[in-house]
Amino acid sequence: MIYKSNEECYPHADDVLEREFADDGFSKGWAMHCKPVPEYYFDSHIHYGGDTYKEKIAECVRYHAGKAESLGAKRVLIMFQIYGRKWNYGMKTDNIMDNFPYFTEDEIKKQLDGLFINNPNNNKYYWAAYMNYQSSEEELVHASADMGACFIKLHNAPIIEDNAPFDIWYSKYWQNVFGAISERKLPVLWHVTQRFSSSLYTNGGRNVYWKNGWKNGVIYTNEDLLQVFLTCCRRYPDINFIGAHQIHIGWDRLGELFTANPNLYVDTTIGCQLRLYDNFYPHDKEYLRSVFIRWADRIIFGTDTFWGQENTEKIDASYRQHMRFIASLDLPQDVLDKICHGNIERLCHIPAL
């Protein structure tokens, strides 16, 4: 039959093929058009930007998680910003990440208790610790790991905006931090570079972060930032590094980096969206589909939404556009499930649902 032909290029859901044989083929041909659907999505890249009170945090998380789950994202991983001795609120600047609330170790322990922490019935809500580039404290890594953090988030935007040294990650203090991350077997989600171009399609502005950095005297480049990141990948082969937003580089070069760095991953945030009224050009789809199948073990679903700061409509649109991108590639079932939830569960040692 036509619908069975060329499953490699035009995959159908497993149950379509099962009906060929089950019950002596009684339902053969029924719902013949059904495509593979992810078991569920696990959004691995969410920033918390709401109130700092425990009840408000729980209210915000439950509300947005409920909306996300209605679209198929049954699990969420939310980043909370944590600080210790080296950085404090008196050191805040105008950089983008200082617009999110920061929590001490004790505040995290108290405010996330019962929802993310000490909740034996929880298999939906997970958290990660964002560490300011000035908070090079291995104690924060251990404290975060003890409280169940799934990974450490690092961000080069404040470095760019503050004109801090692009190779600050080579300092002896950060070497100790990476040592602690390796010891605790935590992945690192790292926003490494930043494109120059504006992008109406993804709602991105021109020269974001860079325009403030240039005012403050920045002369280094994206390539400089990338090479520091890749050096860290090589220095710490036991740490799995996830490059946010596909590191703002194309898939051909990413393929080369994947080959050279077995501990390198990327997430689908921002650059992997397909607007709801849009379709891929056929040749773009063919190319992207081949990339996602080849590198299915290295790509992780995420949205980069800001819970507590963005309006519900914007968050909803982001979910739908990121999910539409994945769904429109017509990927095989095993590839879908790796990208949509399996890879982040594997890296963070979380059992599948």
C-alpha positions in Angstrom: 0.0 0.0 0.0 1.1 3.6 -0.7 1.1 4.7 2.9 3.7 2.0 3.8 6.2 3.1 1.3 9.5 4.8 2.2 9.2 5.0 5.9 12.7 6.4 6.2 11.6 9.6 4.5 7.9 9.6 5.4 7.6 7.9 8.9 4.3 6.9 10.3 3.4 6.3 14.0 4.3 2.9 15.3 0.7 2.0 15.7 0.0 2.5 12.0 2.5 -0.2 11.2 1.3 -2.4 14.1 -2.2 -2.5 12.7 -0.8 -4.3 9.6 -0.4 -7.4 11.8 -2.3 -7.0 15.1 -5.6 -8.9 15.3 -4.8 -10.6 12.0 -4.7 -7.2 10.3 -8.3 -6.4 11.2 -7.6 -2.6 11.5 -5.1 -2.5 8.6 -5.3 0.9 6.9 -7.3 2.6 9.7 -5.9 6.1 10.6 -3.2 5.4 8.0 -2.0 9.0 8.0 -0.8 9.2 11.6 2.7 10.6 12.1 5.1 10.0 15.0 4.3 12.2 18.0 6.7 12.9 20.9 5.8 11.0 24.0 6.1 14.4 25.7 8.2 17.5 25.7 10.6 18.4 28.5 11.4 22.2 28.4 15.0 22.4 29.6 15.5 26.2 29.3 13.2 28.4 31.4 14.2 31.5 33.4 12.4 32.4 36.6 11.7 36.1 36.7 8.8 36.4 39.1 8.3 37.2 42.7 10.6 35.9 45.4 8.0 34.8 47.9 7.5 31.0 48.2 3.8 31.1 47.6 4.2 33.4 44.6 6.9 31.2 43.1 4.7 28.1 43.5 1.7 30.0 42.0 3.8 31.2 39.0 5.4 27.8 38.3 2.1 25.8 38.6 0.3 28.3 36.4 2.8 28.3 33.5 3.6 24.6 33.9 -0.1 23.9 33.5 -0.2 26.0 30.3 2.9 24.2 29.0 1.6 20.8 29.9 -1.6 21.5 27.9 0.6 21.9 24.9 2.5 18.7 25.6 5.4 19.8 27.8 4.9 17.5 30.8 8.2 18.4 32.4 9.9 21.8 32.9 13.4 22.8 34.1 13.5 26.3 35.5 16.7 28.3 36.2 16.9 30.3 39.5 19.8 32.7 40.0 21.9 31.9 43.1 24.7 33.9 44.7 27.1 33.5 47.7 30.0 35.5 49.1 31.6 37.1 46.1 28.7 38.8 44.4 25.9 40.8 46.1 23.1 43.1 45.2 25.3 46.2 45.6 27.3 44.9 42.5 24.2 44.9 40.2 24.7 46.6 36.9 22.3 47.1 34.0 23.1 43.8 32.3 20.2 41.6 31.2 20.7 38.8 33.8 20.6 41.2 36.8 17.0 41.9 35.9 16.1 38.5 37.2 15.8 37.8 41.0 18.8 36.3 42.8 18.5 33.9 45.8 21.0 32.9 48.5 21.5 29.3 49.2 19.2 29.5 52.2 16.5 31.3 50.2 16.6 28.6 47.5 16.3 25.9 50.2 13.4 27.7 51.8 11.5 29.1 48.8 11.7 25.9 46.6 10.9 23.5 49.5 7.9 21.4 48.9 7.7 22.1 45.2 11.2 21.5 43.7 12.9 20.3 46.9 11.7 17.7 49.4 8.7 16.7 47.2 8.8 12.9 46.8 5.8 13.0 44.5 7.3 15.5 42.1 8.3 14.3 38.6 7.4 17.5 36.7 9.3 20.4 38.2 13.1 20.6 38.1 15.5 23.4 38.8 18.9 24.6 37.8 21.3 27.1 39.3 22.4 30.2 37.3 25.8 31.5 38.6 27.0 35.0 37.9 30.4 35.2 36.3 31.6 37.0 39.4 30.4 34.2 41.7 33.3 31.8 41.1 32.5 29.7 44.2 32.7 26.0 44.2 30.6 26.0 47.4 27.6 27.2 45.3 28.0 24.2 43.1 27.9 21.8 46.0 25.0 23.6 47.7 23.0 23.6 44.5 23.7 19.9 43.8 22.7 19.0 47.4 19.4 20.8 46.8 18.8 18.8 43.6 19.9 21.2 40.9 20.0 19.5 37.5 22.7 21.6 36.0 24.7 24.9 36.3 23.8 27.8 33.9 26.6 30.1 32.8 26.0 33.2 30.7 28.5 35.4 28.7 26.0 38.3 28.2 27.0 40.0 31.5 30.7 39.5 30.5 30.1 41.3 27.2 28.0 44.1 28.7 30.4 44.7 31.6 33.5 44.3 29.4 34.8 41.7 31.7 37.7 39.5 30.4 36.3 37.0 27.9 38.7 34.3 29.3 37.7 34.8 32.9 36.6 31.1 32.9 40.3 30.2 32.8 40.9 31.7 36.2 42.0 29.4 39.0 38.7 30.1 40.8 36.6 29.0 37.9 38.9 26.0 37.4 37.9 25.0 40.9 34.2 25.6 40.1 34.4 23.4 37.0 36.2 20.8 39.2 33.2 20.8 41.5 30.8 20.6 38.6 32.6 17.6 37.3 32.7 16.0 40.8 28.9 16.4 41.2 28.3 15.1 37.6 26.3 18.2 36.6 25.9 19.4 33.0 26.5 23.0 32.1 24.1 25.0 30.0 26.1 27.9 28.6 25.0 31.0 26.7 28.3 31.4 24.9 28.0 33.9 22.0 25.5 36.5 20.7 24.6 37.2 17.1 24.8 40.7 15.7 21.8 40.6 13.3 18.3 41.5 14.2 15.7 38.8 13.6 12.1 39.7 13.2 11.3 36.0 12.9 12.6 35.1 16.4 11.8 38.5 17.9 15.5 39.3 18.4 17.1 42.8 18.3 20.2 44.1 16.6 23.6 44.0 18.5 21.9 42.8 21.7 24.5 42.8 24.5 27.2 43.9 22.1 26.0 47.5 21.9 26.5 47.9 25.7 29.7 46.1 25.6 31.1 48.2 22.8 30.2 51.3 24.8 32.2 49.9 27.7 35.3 49.1 25.5 34.8 45.5 24.3 37.1 44.6 21.5 36.9 40.8 21.6 34.6 38.8 19.2 32.2 35.9 19.2 35.0 33.7 17.9 37.1 34.5 21.0 34.1 33.6 23.3 33.6 30.4 21.3 37.2 29.3 21.6 37.1 29.7 25.4 34.0 27.6 25.5 35.5 24.9 23.3 38.7 24.9 25.4 36.6 24.2 28.5 34.8 21.4 26.7 38.3 19.8 26.0 39.6 20.5 29.5 36.6 18.9 31.2 35.6 15.9 29.2 33.6 14.6 32.1 31.3 17.6 32.0 28.5 17.7 29.4 28.3 21.2 27.9 25.0 22.4 26.4 25.4 25.4 24.1 22.3 27.6 24.3 20.7 28.8 21.1 22.8 26.5 19.0 25.8 28.7 20.0 24.5 31.1 17.3 26.4 29.2 14.6 25.2 27.1 11.6 24.6 23.4 11.6 27.5 22.6 9.3 30.0 24.0 11.8 28.1 22.5 14.7 28.5 19.1 13.0 32.2 19.6 13.0 32.2 20.6 16.7 30.0 17.7 17.6 32.5 15.4 15.9 35.4 16.9 17.7 33.8 17.3 21.1 31.7 14.2 22.3 30.6 16.2 25.4 29.0 19.0 23.4 25.2 19.5 23.0 23.0 22.3 21.9 19.4 23.2 22.7 16.7 24.2 20.3 15.9 27.6 21.9 15.2 30.7 19.7 16.9 29.5 16.5 14.6 26.5 16.1 11.2 28.1 15.7 8.6 27.8 12.9 5.9 30.4 13.0 2.3 29.1 13.1 1.4 30.4 9.6 4.6 29.2 8.0 6.0 26.0 6.5 9.6 25.1 5.7 10.9 25.5 2.2 11.3 22.0 0.9 15.1 22.2 0.6 15.4 23.7 4.1 13.3 20.9 5.6 15.4 18.3 3.8 18.6 19.7 5.1 17.4 20.3 8.7 15.7 16.9 8.9 19.0 15.2 8.0 20.8 17.2 10.6 18.4 16.4 13.4 18.4 12.7 12.5 22.2 12.6 12.4 22.7 14.5 15.6 19.6 13.3 17.5 21.7 12.4 20.6 23.1 16.0 20.8 20.0 18.2 20.5 17.8 19.2 23.5 14.4 20.8 23.4 13.9 24.2 25.2 12.2 27.5 24.7 14.1 30.2 26.7 10.9 31.6 28.1 10.8 34.0 31.1 8.3 32.8 33.6 7.0 35.7 35.7 8.3 38.4 33.3 6.7 37.6 29.9 3.0 37.7 29.2 1.1 34.4 28.8 0.4 35.0 25.1 4.1 35.4 24.3 5.1 32.3 26.2 2.3 30.3 24.5 3.5 31.5 21.1 7.0 30.5 21.9 6.0 27.0 22.9 3.9 26.5 19.8 6.6 27.8 17.5 9.4 25.7 19.0 7.1 22.6 18.9 6.0 23.3 15.4 9.6 23.4 14.2 10.2 20.0 15.6 6.9 18.5 14.5 7.2 19.8 11.0 10.5 18.0 10.3 8.6 14.7 10.2 11.2 13.0 12.3 11.2 9.3 13.3 9.7 8.3 16.7 13.1 7.5 18.3 14.6 10.8 17.2 11.6 12.8 18.4 11.7 11.2 21.9 15.5 11.8 22.3 15.3 15.5 21.4 12.0 16.3 23.1 12.8 14.7 26.5 15.2 11.8 26.4 18.5 13.6 26.1 18.0 16.1 28.9 16.7 13.2 31.1 19.9 11.2 30.3 22.2 14.1 31.0 20.5 15.0 34.3 19.9 11.4 35.5 16.1 11.8 35.5 14.0 8.7 34.9 11.6 8.9 31.9 7.9 9.3 32.7 
